[in-house]
């Protein structure tokens, strides 16, 4: 736990968070890495491709998915978590359940990626604070509302999440915000968020963008999930140019190349 608490997310350049779903029903890669050997092999492959962080999840959070019990979620994570953490790349646990987060952080996870921004499980904020790890606080809604001012709603949600984090004692430099592309938003609202992504910097925290293979891309390109790589890269590059510190992606290698090209571009602006 002490090692996990000592981790600090570098913010000098964007980072690629590789997605490792050990679920049978995730929207894009459900079932592909549900076997421990396959999951660990995929983790190794993402590291070789340039993943800075591995985001491991044992429950699908796609729209319309059925919740699973704590025991089921942990039964998917337990066989692979120690080995994935032992690979040495920082590991994030993708869960909104405090007990899953506690166990994963005890094993060595250094980030809790909560798709409900500390607002689903009342024990989550205290669990993160006790572990001393980073937390991604994502905006979410039970359902989309086309008449909603989505940016104002995100701001209100973030303020609540940040208050919960502060009250629990989570250090400011360990908080990360995610506007939640695809979660409780219409297609148009997703693009409003992308177009105004830089406005989220007003909250003073690092930002994560996670649009990999999502419906907002399929709606524009008329492409199935497996054919949304280039659309994902376009959305994530836009987000990075507007201030994203982390992009969460299924296809690590191409995104790592995007980050390297962005770094080269920004170096030209700031010659030493």
DAKA-V447835 format. One record per run of one state. SS is the DSSP state (H for helix, E for strand, L for the rest). FROM is the first residue (numbers start at 1). LEN is the number of residues. If there is no record, write none. Layout:
# DAKA-V447835
ss=<SS & SS>
from=<FROM & FROM>
len=<LEN & LEN>
This chain:
# DAKA-V447835
ss=<L & H & L & E & L & H & L & E & L & H & L & E & L & H & L & E & L & H & L & E & L & H & L & H & E & L & H & L & H & L & E & L & H & L & H & L & H & L & E & L & H & L>
from=<1 & 2 & 7 & 15 & 22 & 36 & 50 & 53 & 58 & 70 & 87 & 90 & 95 & 98 & 108 & 111 & 115 & 124 & 132 & 134 & 139 & 150 & 169 & 172 & 175 & 179 & 187 & 196 & 197 & 204 & 206 & 210 & 215 & 222 & 225 & 228 & 229 & 242 & 244 & 250 & 252 & 270>
len=<1 & 5 & 8 & 7 & 14 & 14 & 3 & 5 & 12 & 17 & 3 & 5 & 3 & 10 & 3 & 4 & 9 & 8 & 2 & 5 & 11 & 19 & 3 & 3 & 4 & 8 & 9 & 1 & 7 & 2 & 4 & 5 & 7 & 3 & 3 & 1 & 13 & 2 & 6 & 2 & 18 & 3>
